[in-house]
Amino acid sequence: MSKIRVGVMGAYRGSSMINYCAIADNAEVVAICDKNIEALEVQRSLHGNLPITYYESFDDFIKHDMDAVVLANYAHEHAPFAIAAMKAGKHVFSEVVPVQTMKEAVELIEAVEETGMIYAYGENYCYMGGTWEMKRLYKEGEIGELEYAEGEYIHNGETIWPSITYGEPDHWRNRMYSTFYCTHSLGPIIHATGLRPVRVTGFESIQNERRLRVGARSATYGIEMVELENGALVRSVHGGLYKNSIWYSMYGSKGRMETARKDTGEGEHRRIYVNSDAYEGEYAKREIRNYTPRRGMDDKCENFGHGGSDFYSMWHFIEKIKGDPEADIIDVYEAMDMFLPGMFAYRSILAGGAPAEIPDLRDKRLREKWRSDTACTDPDKAGEMLLPTCKSGTPEIPAEVYERVARLWEEEKHAEDGYVKQAFTQGEGIGR
């Protein structure tokens, strides 16, 4: 195959994947699906010169003659569409998060195993310049065996909340729990080391006015304290603290490495600092290395969102389909290693901070215990296992809050320099 034929579900966040295919020499977009007609029309205006078919219905979309499907729809809806796509003979690139319940986790893993289709989890923060370099260095033994790590994904979303929730009271972002969206902070540590999480203790903050005035029902931020299979500990923190931060740090048995802090002005997640010894116990006094790593296709990804990582995550997915054994994708088992710590951290929170064991669903014998577990904060999926959105319960949000957010969304849609325009050019997170 010269080019992989790709269908994209989700015309907002999917813009980044559509833009990838528009410039790539290994893929092409042949179909786009979205329930929002306006979003489809924007894509048609941008790519009207390409032979793309546009769909409002997934059932029609999935019948299109294509090799792979990108799922850039709402974060809590990925699993059922991924399963349907693989059963229809399509490879799947799934945006975050992979599943919403343990029942979906079991069903998704078994769909991958039964169909033999390629499943790639789109945790793009693993493909940023700094985190990608951390993985390379760790595999080369630069800092020895991991002993402790930290990952931060702090995003005060108040100013863009109208553009990512549209004033929908039951939008997944308004119903998620504090540790739900954990793979941006934890994922790069898991991917760099290849170590499996085995135990987690969860913590969450109180709510604050920033959350309530946009209609978000969860605590402001959550923390996972994760124990890995080698005994190392990881602190993963994410949520809506006031100033944004994307930062990663890894301590090993003979050194340390970390990405730049946002406020240094040195490229934050692109730049890396390395302070390591040649062997454990050397304690050498040498200059700390401080550099911005370069990769072979960096010139192609400058206009792509999330520090260019949107480009690389798609490139590896396409190359995997084309048969490259070196293509670095995040498979379904690793996706669970990144997500389940957040799910079980919330169960820990609701249990008063008691540590929770993280099941390894690679083991088929363990799956039966979880096959009917629908516990989550989504009433459409949870049934009788519905969870509150924070440890103090689910707050009541006045209808006028969502009406105000909906009005702001209408204003944003028509702003010439607003977040929505950026979303269609770089695909930075909107609609996910």
For each residue, the residues with C-beta under 8 A, 3 or more apart:
1: 4 67 321 322
2: 26
3: 24 25 26 27 28
4: 1 26 27 28 67 68 318 321 322
5: 27 28 30 65 66 67 68
6: 17 21 27 28 29 30 66 67 68 69 70 318
7: 29 30 31 32 33 61 62 64 66 68 69 70 90
8: 11 14 17 18 21 29 31 32 33 69 70 72
9: 14 32 33 34 58 61 69 70 71 72 73 81
10: 13 14 33 34 70 71 72 73 95 431 432
11: 8 14 15 18 32 33 34 36 39 40 42 43 431
12: 15 34 36 39 72 423 424 427 430 431 432
13: 10 16 72 73 95 423 427 429 430 431 432
14: 8 9 10 11 17 18 32 34 70 72 427 431
15: 11 12 18 19 43 423 424 425 426 427
16: 13 19 20 72 304 305 310 314 426 427 428
17: 6 8 14 20 21 29 70 72 93 310 314 427
18: 8 11 14 15 21 22 29 32 43 47 427
19: 15 16 22 23 303 304 425 426 427
20: 16 17 23 24 27 304 310 311 314 315
21: 6 8 17 18 24 27 28 29 314
22: 18 19 29 47 50
23: 19 20 300
24: 3 20 21 27 28 314 315 318
25: 3
26: 2 3 4 315 318 319 322
27: 3 4 5 6 20 21 24 314 318
28: 3 4 5 6 21 24 50
29: 6 7 8 17 18 21 22 32 47 50 52
30: 5 6 7 51 52 53 64 65 66
31: 7 8 52 53 54 55 61 64 66
32: 7 8 9 11 14 18 29 40 43 52 53 54 55
33: 7 8 9 10 11 54 55 56 57 58 61
34: 9 10 11 12 14 37 39 40 43 56
35: 56
36: 11 12 39 40
37: 34 40 41 56
38: 41 42 413
39: 11 12 34 36 42 43 431
40: 11 32 34 36 37 43 44 54 56
41: 37 38 44 45
42: 11 38 39 45 46 424
43: 11 15 18 32 34 39 40 46 47 52 54 424
44: 40 41 47 48 52 54
45: 41 42 48
46: 42 43 424
47: 18 22 29 43 44 50 52
48: 44 45
49:
50: 22 28 29 47
51: 30
52: 29 30 31 32 43 44 47
53: 30 31 32 64
54: 31 32 33 40 43 44
55: 31 32 33 58 60 61 64
56: 33 34 35 37 40 60
57: 33 60 61
58: 9 33 55 61 62 81 84
59: 62 63
60: 55 56 57 63 64
61: 7 9 31 33 55 57 58 64
62: 7 58 59 69 84 85 88 90
63: 59 60 88
64: 7 30 31 53 55 60 61
65: 5 30
66: 5 6 7 30 31 69 90
67: 1 4 5 6 90 91 321
68: 4 5 6 7 90 91 92 93 118 317 318 321
69: 6 7 8 9 62 66 81 85 90 91 92 93
70: 6 7 8 9 10 14 17 93 95 122 314
71: 9 10 78 81 82 85 92 93 94 95
72: 8 9 10 12 13 14 16 17 95 427 431 432
73: 9 10 13 77 78 81 95 431 432
74: 77 171 172 431 432
75: 78 95 96 97 172 173 176 181 432
76: 97 100 172 176 376 378 381
77: 73 74 80 81 100 172
78: 71 73 75 81 82 94 95 97 98 99
79: 82 83 98 99 100 104 105 107 108
80: 77 83 84 104
81: 9 58 69 71 73 77 78 84 85
82: 71 78 79 85 86 92 94 98 108 111 119
83: 79 80 86 87 107 108 111
84: 58 62 80 81 87 88
85: 62 69 71 81 82 88 90 92 117
86: 82 83 89 90 91 92 111 112 115 117 119
87: 83 84 111 115
88: 62 63 84 85
89: 86 115 117
90: 7 62 66 67 68 69 85 86 117
91: 67 68 69 86 117 118 119 120 317 321
92: 68 69 71 82 85 86 117 118 119 120
93: 17 68 69 70 71 120 122 313 314 317
94: 71 78 82 98 119 120 121 122 335
95: 10 13 70 71 72 73 75 78 122 432
96: 75 121 122 123 181 183 184 432
97: 75 76 78 100 180 181 183 339
98: 78 79 82 94 105 108 121 332 335 336 339
99: 78 79 102 104 105 108 336 339
100: 76 77 79 97 104 376 378 381
101: 104 105 373 374 375 376 381 382
102: 99 105 106 343 370 371 373 374 375
103: 106 107 370 371 372 373 374
104: 79 80 99 100 101 107 108 381
105: 79 98 99 101 102 108 109 336 340 361 370
106: 102 103 109 110 361 367 370 371
107: 79 83 103 104 110 111
108: 79 82 83 98 99 104 105 111 112 119 332
109: 105 106 112 113 332 333 336 361 367
110: 106 107 113 114 367
111: 82 83 86 87 107 108 114 115
112: 86 108 109 115 117 119 331 332
113: 109 110 116
114: 110 111
115: 86 87 89 111 112
116: 113
117: 85 86 89 90 91 92 112
118: 68 91 92 317 320 321 329
119: 82 86 91 92 94 108 112 331 332 335
120: 91 92 93 94 313 316 317 320 329 330 331
121: 94 96 98 329 330 331 332 334 335 338
122: 70 93 94 95 96 313 317 330
123: 96 126 183 184 187 188 191 313 330 335 338
124: 127 128 306 309 310 312 313
125: 128 131 153 183 184 187 188 246 269 306 309
126: 123 131 132 135 187 188 191 192 309 313 330
127: 124 131 132 308 309 312 313 316
128: 124 125 131 132 188 246 259 269 270 306 307 308 309
129: 132 133 267 269 270 271 272 292 293 294 295 298 307 308
130: 133 134 248 259 260 268 269 270 271 272 293
131: 125 126 127 128 134 135 188 191 192 248 259 269
132: 126 127 128 129 135 136 293 295 312
133: 129 130 136 137 272 293
134: 130 131 137 138 188 192 248 250 257 259 272
135: 126 131 132 138 139 188 191 192
136: 132 133 139 140
137: 133 134 140 142 143 257 274
138: 134 135 141 142 143 146 192 193 250 252
139: 135 136 192
140: 136 137
141: 138 144
142: 137 138 252 255 257 274 276
143: 137 138 146 250 251 252 253 254 255 256 257 274 276
144: 141 252 253 254 255 276 280
145: 230 232 252 253
146: 138 143 149 193 195 228 230 232 250 251 252
147: 232 233 251 252 253
148: 232 233 234 250 251
149: 146 189 193 232 233 234 235 248 249 250 251
150: 234 235 236 237 247 248 249
151: 184 185 186 187 188 189 234 235 236 237 247 248 249
152: 185 237 238 245 246 247 248
153: 125 181 184 185 237 238 245 246
154: 221 237 238 239 240 241 243 244 245 246
155: 238 239 240 244
156: 159 210 240 241 242 243 244
157: 160 161 164 173 214 240
158: 161 210 213 214 240
159: 156
160: 157 163 164 419 430
161: 157 158 164 165 173 214 215 216 405
162: 165 166 167 214 405 406 408 409 411 412
163: 160 166 409 412 418 419 420 423 430
164: 157 160 161 173 429 430 431 432
165: 161 162 168 171 173 174 214 215 405 409
166: 162 163 171 405 406 409
167: 162 215 402 403 404 405 406 407 408 409
168: 165 171 174 402 406
169: 174 215 397 399 402
170: 174 175
171: 74 165 166 168 174 175
172: 74 75 76 77 175 176 378
173: 75 157 161 164 165 176 216
174: 165 168 169 170 171 215 216 217 397
175: 170 171 172 217 218 377 378 389
176: 75 76 172 173 180 181 218 377 389
177: 180 204 218 219 222 346 377 387 389 390
178: 204 205 218 219 220 221 222 239 346 349 390
179: 182 202 204 222 223 224 238 341 342 343 345 346 349
180: 97 176 177 218 222 342 343 346 377
181: 75 96 97 153 176 184 238 342
182: 179 185 186 222 224 236 238 338 339 341 342 345
183: 96 97 123 125 186 187 335 338 339 342
184: 96 123 125 151 153 181 187 238 246
185: 151 152 153 182 236 237 238
186: 151 182 183 189 190 197 224 226 234 236 338 341 342
187: 123 125 126 151 183 184 190 191 330 338
188: 123 125 126 128 131 134 135 151 191 192 248
189: 149 151 186 192 193 234 236 248 250
190: 186 187 193 194 195 196 197 334 337 338
191: 123 126 131 135 187 188 194 330 334 338
192: 126 131 134 135 138 139 188 189 250
193: 138 146 149 189 190 228 232 250
194: 190 191
195: 146 190 228 229 230 232
196: 190 228 229 337 360
197: 186 190 200 226 227 228 229 234 337 340 341 358
198: 227 228 229 357 358 360
199: 226 227 355 356 357 358
200: 197 224 225 226 227 341 344 345 348 355 356 358
201: 224 225 345 348 353 354 355 356
202: 179 222 223 224 225 344 345 346 347 348 349 353 356
203: 222 223 225 345 349 353
204: 177 178 179 218 219 221 222 223 346 349 390 391
205: 178 208 219 220 221 222 239
206: 219 220 392
207: 211 212 218 219 220 390 392 395
208: 205 211 212 220
209: 212 213
210: 156 158 213 214 220 240 242
211: 207 208 214 216 217 218 219 220 240
212: 207 208 209 215 216 395 397 401
213: 158 209 210 401
214: 157 158 161 162 165 210 211 401 405
215: 161 165 167 169 174 212 397 401 402 405
216: 161 173 174 211 212 240
217: 174 175 211 389 390 394 395 397
218: 175 176 177 178 180 204 207 211 222 239 389 390
219: 177 178 204 205 206 207 211 222 239 390 391
220: 178 205 206 207 208 210 211 239 240 241
221: 154 178 204 205 237 238 239 240 241
222: 177 178 179 180 182 202 203 204 205 218 219 237 238 239 342 345 346 349
223: 179 202 203 204 235 236 237 345
224: 179 182 186 200 201 202 234 235 236 237 341 342 345
225: 200 201 202 203 233 234 235 236
226: 186 197 199 200 233 234 235 236 341 345
227: 197 198 199 200 231 232 233
228: 146 193 195 196 197 198 231 232 233 234
229: 195 196 197 198
230: 145 146 195
231: 227 228
232: 145 146 147 148 149 193 195 227 228
233: 147 148 149 225 226 227 228
234: 148 149 150 151 186 189 197 224 225 226 228
235: 149 150 151 223 224 225 226
236: 150 151 182 185 186 189 223 224 225 226 341 342
237: 150 151 152 153 154 185 221 222 223 224
238: 152 153 154 155 179 181 182 184 185 221 222
239: 154 155 178 205 218 219 220 221 222
240: 154 155 156 157 158 210 211 216 220 221
241: 154 156 220 221 245
242: 156 210
243: 154 156
244: 154 155 156 262
245: 152 153 154 241 261 262
246: 125 128 152 153 154 184 259 262 268 269
247: 150 151 152 258 259 260 261 262 268 269
248: 130 131 134 149 150 151 152 188 189 258 259 269
249: 149 150 151 256 257 258 259
250: 134 138 143 146 148 149 189 192 193 256 257 258
251: 143 146 147 148 149 255 256
252: 138 142 143 144 145 146 147 255 256 276
253: 143 144 145 147 280
254: 143 144 276 277 278 279 280 281 282
255: 142 143 144 251 252 274 275 276 277
256: 143 249 250 251 252 274 275 276
257: 134 137 142 143 249 250 272 273 274 275 276
258: 247 248 249 250 272 273
259: 128 130 131 134 246 247 248 249 268 269 270 271 272 273
260: 130 247 264 266 267 268 269 270 271 272 273
261: 245 247 264 268
262: 244 245 246 247 268
263:
264: 260 261 268 271
265:
266: 260 271 290 292
267: 129 260 270 271 292
268: 130 246 247 259 260 261 262 264 271
269: 125 128 129 130 131 246 247 248 259 260 307
270: 128 129 130 259 260 267 292 293 307
271: 129 130 259 260 264 266 267 268 290 291 292
272: 129 130 133 134 257 258 259 260 289 290 291 292 293
273: 257 258 259 260 288 289 290
274: 137 142 143 255 256 257 288 289 290
275: 255 256 257 288 289
276: 142 143 144 252 254 255 256 257
277: 254 255 280 281 282 283 284
278: 254 282 284
279: 254 282
280: 144 253 254 277
281: 254 277
282: 254 277 278 279
283: 277
284: 277 278
285:
286:
287:
288: 273 274 275
289: 272 273 274 275
290: 266 271 272 273 274
291: 271 272
292: 129 266 267 270 271 272
293: 129 130 132 133 270 272
294: 129 298
295: 129 132 298 312
296:
297: 300 301 311 312 315
298: 129 294 295 301 302 308
299: 302
300: 23 297 311
301: 297 298 304 308 309 310 311 312
302: 298 299 308
303: 19 425 426
304: 16 19 20 301 308 309 310 311 426 427
305: 16 309 310 426 427 428 429
306: 124 125 128 309 310 428 429
307: 128 129 269 270
308: 127 128 129 298 301 302 304 311 312
309: 124 125 126 127 128 301 304 305 306 312 313
310: 16 17 20 124 301 304 305 306 313 314 426 427
311: 20 297 300 301 304 308 314 315
312: 124 127 132 295 297 301 308 309 315 316
313: 93 120 122 123 124 126 127 309 310 316 317
314: 16 17 20 21 24 27 70 93 310 311 317 318
315: 20 24 26 297 311 312 318 319
316: 120 127 312 313 319 320 327 328 329
317: 68 91 93 118 120 122 313 314 320 321 327 329
318: 4 6 24 26 27 68 314 315 321 322
319: 26 315 316 322 324 327
320: 118 120 316 317 323 324 327 329
321: 1 4 67 68 91 118 317 318
322: 1 4 26 318 319
323: 320
324: 319 320 327
325:
326:
327: 316 317 319 320 324
328: 316
329: 118 120 121 316 317 320
330: 120 121 122 123 126 187 191 334 335 338
331: 112 119 120 121 334 335
332: 98 108 109 112 119 121 335 336
333: 109 336 337 361 362
334: 121 190 191 330 331 337 338
335: 94 98 119 121 123 183 330 331 332 338 339
336: 98 99 105 109 332 333 339 340 361
337: 190 196 197 333 334 340 341
338: 121 123 182 183 186 187 190 191 330 334 335 341
339: 97 98 99 182 183 335 336 342 343
340: 105 197 336 337 343 344 358 359
341: 179 182 186 197 200 224 226 236 337 338 344 345 358
342: 179 180 181 182 183 186 222 224 236 339 345 346
343: 102 179 180 339 340 346 347
344: 200 202 340 341 347 348 356 357 358
345: 179 182 200 201 202 203 222 223 224 226 341 342 348 349 356
346: 177 178 179 180 202 204 222 342 343 349 350 387
347: 202 343 344 350 351 356 375
348: 200 201 202 344 345 351 353 354 355 356
349: 178 179 202 203 204 222 345 346 353 391
350: 346 347 387 388 391
351: 347 348 354 356
352:
353: 201 202 203 348 349
354: 201 348 351
355: 199 200 201 348
356: 199 200 201 202 344 345 347 348 351
357: 198 199 344
358: 197 198 199 200 340 341 344
359: 340 363 366 369 370
360: 196 198 363 366
361: 105 106 109 333 336 366 367 370
362: 333
363: 359 360 366 367
364: 367
365: 368
366: 359 360 361 363 369 370
367: 106 109 110 361 363 364 370 371
368: 365 371
369: 359 366 373
370: 102 103 105 106 359 361 366 367 373
371: 102 103 106 367 368
372: 103
373: 101 102 103 369 370 385
374: 101 102 103 381 382 383 385
375: 101 102 347 382 385 386 387
376: 76 100 101 381 382 385 386 387
377: 175 176 177 180 382 386 387 388 389 394
378: 76 100 172 175 381 382
379: 382 386
380:
381: 76 100 101 104 374 376 378
382: 101 374 375 376 377 378 379 385 386 387
383: 374 386
384:
385: 373 374 375 376 382
386: 375 376 377 379 382 383
387: 177 346 350 375 376 377 382
388: 350 377 391 392 393 394
389: 175 176 177 217 218 377 393 394 395
390: 177 178 204 207 217 218 219 393 394 395
391: 204 219 349 350 388
392: 206 207 388
393: 388 389 390
394: 217 377 388 389 390
395: 207 212 217 389 390
396:
397: 169 174 212 215 217 401 402
398: 401
399: 169 402 403
400: 403 404
401: 212 213 214 215 397 398 404 405
402: 167 168 169 215 397 399 405 406
403: 167 399 400 406 407
404: 167 400 401 407 408
405: 161 162 165 166 167 214 215 401 402 408 409
406: 162 166 167 168 402 403 409 410
407: 167 403 404 410 411
408: 162 167 404 405 411 412
409: 162 163 165 166 167 405 406 412 413
410: 406 407 413 414
411: 162 407 408 414 415
412: 162 163 408 409 415 418 419 420
413: 38 409 410 418 420
414: 410 411
415: 411 412 418 419 420 421
416: 421
417: 421
418: 163 412 413 415 421 422
419: 160 163 412 415 422 423 428 430
420: 163 412 413 415 423 424 430
421: 415 416 417 418 424 425
422: 418 419 425 426 428
423: 12 13 15 163 419 420 426 427 428 429 430 431
424: 12 15 42 43 46 420 421 427
425: 15 19 303 421 422
426: 15 16 19 303 304 305 310 422 423
427: 12 13 14 15 16 17 18 19 72 304 305 310 423 424 430
428: 16 305 306 419 422 423
429: 13 164 305 306 423 432
430: 12 13 160 163 164 419 420 423 427
431: 10 11 12 13 14 39 72 73 74 164 423
432: 10 12 13 72 73 74 75 95 96 164 429
